[in-house]
Amino acid sequence: MAYMFVHDGLVHRRFPVGPIAHVPYLRKVAAAHQLHHSEKFNGLPYGLFLGPQELEEVEGTEGLDKET
């Protein structure tokens, strides 16, 4: 259920998600997932909820900061 709300609602905006759109960590998760769809990090990050940590491991937080 959480995956659906964050992935389909918050990231891809398929339906309104209410106040979870304002939770700072979930905004980072959404931004990291947007980077996943870009070519910037060769598809990283793969894990939705661990996306920000995956980007830290490849020094991709600069890209994450630009998205949030």
Buried (B, 14 or more C-beta within 10 A) or exposed (E): EEEEBBBEBBBEEEEEBEEBEEBEEBBBBBBBBBBBEEEBBEEBBEBBBEBBEBBEEEEBBEBBEEBE
